[in-house]
């Protein structure tokens, strides 16, 4: 198992590549980082790998982004959960959005892949 700091650096670098693919509109780069059984839990519902990469069919979706408050949890010998705050500006929008992200990365056949992600918009509303 990787040390926590090493795991954090590894997973953050990979997660950054996913965000860079959104900025570059590169569905191939995005898809290379996702497992075939990837599932995303988003404000508009569930999405598989095809939906995640398909959002880039018409090009970039994000103009700029910043990741902060990064945490990691080793969840197994070849698995880690990256948790962070994402601030981003969508293409064609003027207002930045903020969400909290949990992203599960697994080492499969010697390569890290993202198998699960949950994006929660930061609204400031209290939990009931």
KEKE-3310 file (N, C-alpha, C; in steps of 0.2 Angstrom, whole numbers, plus 5000, padded with zeros to 4 digits):
npx = (5004:5003:5011:5002:5004:5010:5001:4990:4997:4998:4985:4979:4986:4981:4968:4968:4972:4960:4952:4959:4957:4943:4944:4952:4943:4945:4940:4945:4957:4950:4942:4952:4956:4946:4937:4930:4918:4914:4905:4896:4889:4878:4871:4861:4858:4863:4878:4887:4903:4902:4893:4900:4912:4906:4901:4910:4910:4906:4917:4927:4921:4924:4931:4940:4948:4950:4957:4955:4957:4961:4959:4964:4959:4965:4958:4960:4973:4975:4968:4960:4952:4949:4946:4939:4938:4931:4932:4925:4924:4912:4912:4907:4900:4898:4899:4907:4906:4904:4909:4909:4919:4920:4931:4934:4948:4956:4968:4970:4976:4989:4987:4981:4963:4949:4934:4923:4913:4907:4898:4895:4885:4890:4880:4878:4867:4860:4861:4846)
npy = (4994:5011:5025:5037:5051:5049:5042:5052:5062:5055:5051:5064:5070:5062:5065:5078:5077:5072:5084:5092:5086:5090:5103:5104:5098:5084:5069:5057:5057:5058:5047:5037:5037:5032:5018:5004:5001:5012:5024:5038:5049:5062:5079:5078:5065:5048:5043:5034:5028:5031:5042:5052:5054:5057:5070:5078:5078:5089:5097:5107:5108:5115:5130:5135:5129:5126:5116:5111:5109:5096:5079:5062:5045:5029:5015:5002:4990:4993:5004:5020:5034:5050:5066:5082:5100:5108:5121:5129:5136:5135:5133:5147:5153:5165:5165:5157:5140:5129:5113:5098:5084:5067:5054:5039:5029:5015:5003:4994:4980:4985:4999:5015:5018:5028:5024:5027:5042:5055:5070:5084:5098:5113:5121:5128:5125:5119:5102:5093)
npz = (5000:4996:5004:5013:5009:4997:4990:4990:4982:4970:4967:4966:4955:4945:4945:4942:4929:4923:4925:4917:4905:4903:4902:4890:4881:4878:4875:4874:4882:4894:4895:4895:4908:4916:4923:4914:4920:4927:4937:4940:4952:4951:4952:4943:4941:4939:4930:4917:4910:4896:4896:4904:4896:4884:4886:4881:4868:4860:4862:4874:4891:4903:4908:4917:4932:4950:4962:4979:4997:4998:5002:5007:5007:5011:5005:5003:4998:4984:4981:4983:4990:4984:4990:4989:4986:4973:4962:4948:4932:4920:4902:4893:4904:4917:4930:4944:4949:4963:4970:4980:4979:4979:4974:4968:4966:4958:4957:4944:4935:4935:4932:4937:4938:4938:4946:4952:4956:4965:4965:4973:4974:4982:4992:5004:5012:5027:5033:5034)
capx = (5000:5006:5010:4996:5006:5012:4994:4987:5000:4997:4978:4978:4989:4977:4961:4970:4971:4953:4949:4962:4953:4937:4946:4954:4938:4948:4936:4950:4961:4945:4940:4958:4957:4940:4936:4924:4912:4914:4898:4896:4883:4878:4865:4856:4857:4869:4881:4892:4908:4900:4890:4906:4916:4901:4900:4916:4909:4906:4922:4928:4915:4926:4936:4945:4946:4954:4955:4958:4955:4962:4960:4964:4958:4967:4952:4963:4980:4976:4962:4960:4947:4951:4940:4941:4933:4932:4929:4926:4920:4910:4912:4901:4897:4902:4899:4911:4903:4908:4906:4913:4920:4923:4933:4937:4953:4958:4974:4968:4981:4994:4986:4975:4957:4943:4929:4917:4914:4901:4899:4889:4886:4891:4875:4878:4861:4861:4858:4840)
capy = (5000:5017:5029:5042:5057:5047:5041:5059:5065:5051:5052:5071:5071:5058:5068:5084:5075:5072:5091:5095:5084:5094:5110:5103:5094:5078:5063:5051:5057:5057:5040:5033:5038:5030:5011:5003:5001:5019:5026:5045:5051:5069:5082:5076:5058:5043:5043:5029:5031:5034:5049:5056:5056:5060:5077:5082:5077:5095:5101:5108:5110:5119:5135:5135:5126:5126:5111:5113:5105:5089:5074:5055:5039:5023:5011:4995:4989:4996:5008:5026:5039:5057:5070:5088:5105:5110:5128:5129:5140:5132:5137:5152:5156:5170:5164:5151:5135:5125:5107:5094:5078:5061:5051:5032:5027:5008:5001:4988:4978:4989:5006:5018:5021:5031:5019:5030:5049:5059:5077:5087:5106:5117:5126:5131:5123:5114:5095:5093)
capz = (5000:4996:5010:5012:5006:4990:4987:4989:4976:4964:4965:4964:4949:4940:4945:4938:4922:4922:4924:4911:4899:4903:4899:4883:4877:4876:4878:4874:4888:4900:4895:4897:4916:4919:4922:4910:4925:4930:4939:4943:4955:4950:4954:4938:4941:4938:4923:4916:4907:4890:4897:4906:4890:4879:4887:4878:4860:4857:4865:4881:4895:4908:4905:4922:4938:4955:4967:4986:5003:4996:5007:5004:5012:5008:5006:5002:4995:4978:4981:4987:4989:4984:4992:4988:4984:4966:4960:4941:4927:4914:4896:4891:4910:4920:4938:4946:4953:4968:4972:4984:4975:4981:4968:4970:4961:4959:4953:4940:4930:4935:4931:4941:4935:4942:4945:4955:4958:4967:4965:4977:4974:4989:4993:5011:5015:5032:5032:5039)
cpx = (5004:5005:5005:4998:5007:5005:4990:4990:4998:4989:4976:4980:4984:4970:4962:4969:4964:4950:4953:4959:4946:4939:4948:4949:4941:4945:4940:4954:4956:4944:4946:4959:4951:4939:4930:4917:4911:4906:4899:4889:4883:4872:4859:4855:4864:4871:4886:4898:4907:4897:4896:4910:4912:4900:4905:4915:4909:4912:4923:4921:4917:4931:4942:4943:4952:4952:4959:4955:4955:4963:4961:4963:4960:4961:4954:4970:4980:4970:4962:4954:4950:4945:4943:4936:4935:4928:4930:4921:4918:4911:4906:4898:4901:4903:4903:4906:4907:4905:4911:4913:4923:4924:4937:4942:4955:4963:4972:4973:4986:4993:4980:4970:4952:4937:4922:4918:4907:4902:4893:4890:4886:4886:4875:4872:4863:4858:4852:4841)
cpy = (5006:5021:5035:5048:5055:5046:5047:5062:5062:5052:5059:5073:5068:5062:5075:5083:5075:5079:5094:5093:5088:5101:5110:5100:5088:5072:5057:5051:5056:5050:5035:5032:5034:5022:5010:5003:5007:5021:5033:5046:5059:5072:5080:5069:5054:5044:5037:5032:5034:5041:5054:5058:5059:5068:5081:5081:5084:5100:5102:5110:5115:5124:5135:5131:5127:5120:5112:5108:5098:5084:5067:5050:5033:5018:5003:4996:4993:5000:5014:5031:5046:5061:5077:5093:5107:5116:5128:5134:5136:5136:5141:5155:5161:5169:5157:5147:5132:5119:5103:5087:5073:5056:5045:5030:5020:5007:4994:4986:4983:4997:5008:5020:5023:5027:5022:5038:5052:5066:5081:5095:5109:5122:5130:5129:5118:5107:5095:5088)
cpz = (5000:5002:5008:5008:4998:4987:4986:4983:4970:4962:4963:4957:4943:4940:4941:4931:4919:4920:4918:4905:4898:4900:4892:4878:4874:4879:4878:4880:4894:4900:4897:4905:4919:4918:4917:4914:4929:4931:4942:4946:4955:4952:4949:4937:4941:4930:4923:4912:4900:4891:4899:4900:4885:4880:4883:4870:4857:4859:4872:4885:4901:4906:4910:4928:4943:4960:4974:4991:5002:5002:5004:5009:5008:5010:5005:4999:4989:4976:4985:4985:4990:4986:4992:4986:4977:4964:4952:4938:4921:4908:4895:4898:4913:4928:4939:4950:4958:4970:4976:4980:4979:4975:4970:4964:4963:4955:4950:4935:4929:4934:4935:4936:4940:4941:4948:4957:4960:4968:4968:4977:4981:4989:4999:5015:5021:5031:5037:5044)
residu = (UNK:UNK:UNK:UNK:UNK:UNK:UNK:UNK:UNK:UNK:UNK:UNK:UNK:UNK:UNK:UNK:UNK:UNK:UNK:UNK:UNK:UNK:UNK:UNK:UNK:UNK:UNK:UNK:UNK:UNK:UNK:UNK:UNK:UNK:UNK:UNK:UNK:UNK:UNK:UNK:UNK:UNK:UNK:UNK:UNK:UNK:UNK:UNK:UNK:UNK:UNK:UNK:UNK:UNK:UNK:UNK:UNK:UNK:UNK:UNK:UNK:UNK:UNK:UNK:UNK:UNK:UNK:UNK:UNK:UNK:UNK:UNK:UNK:UNK:UNK:UNK:UNK:UNK:UNK:UNK:UNK:UNK:UNK:UNK:UNK:UNK:UNK:UNK:UNK:UNK:UNK:UNK:UNK:UNK:UNK:UNK:UNK:UNK:UNK:UNK:UNK:UNK:UNK:UNK:UNK:UNK:UNK:UNK:UNK:UNK:UNK:UNK:UNK:UNK:UNK:UNK:UNK:UNK:UNK:UNK:UNK:UNK:UNK:UNK:UNK:UNK:UNK:UNK)
# end
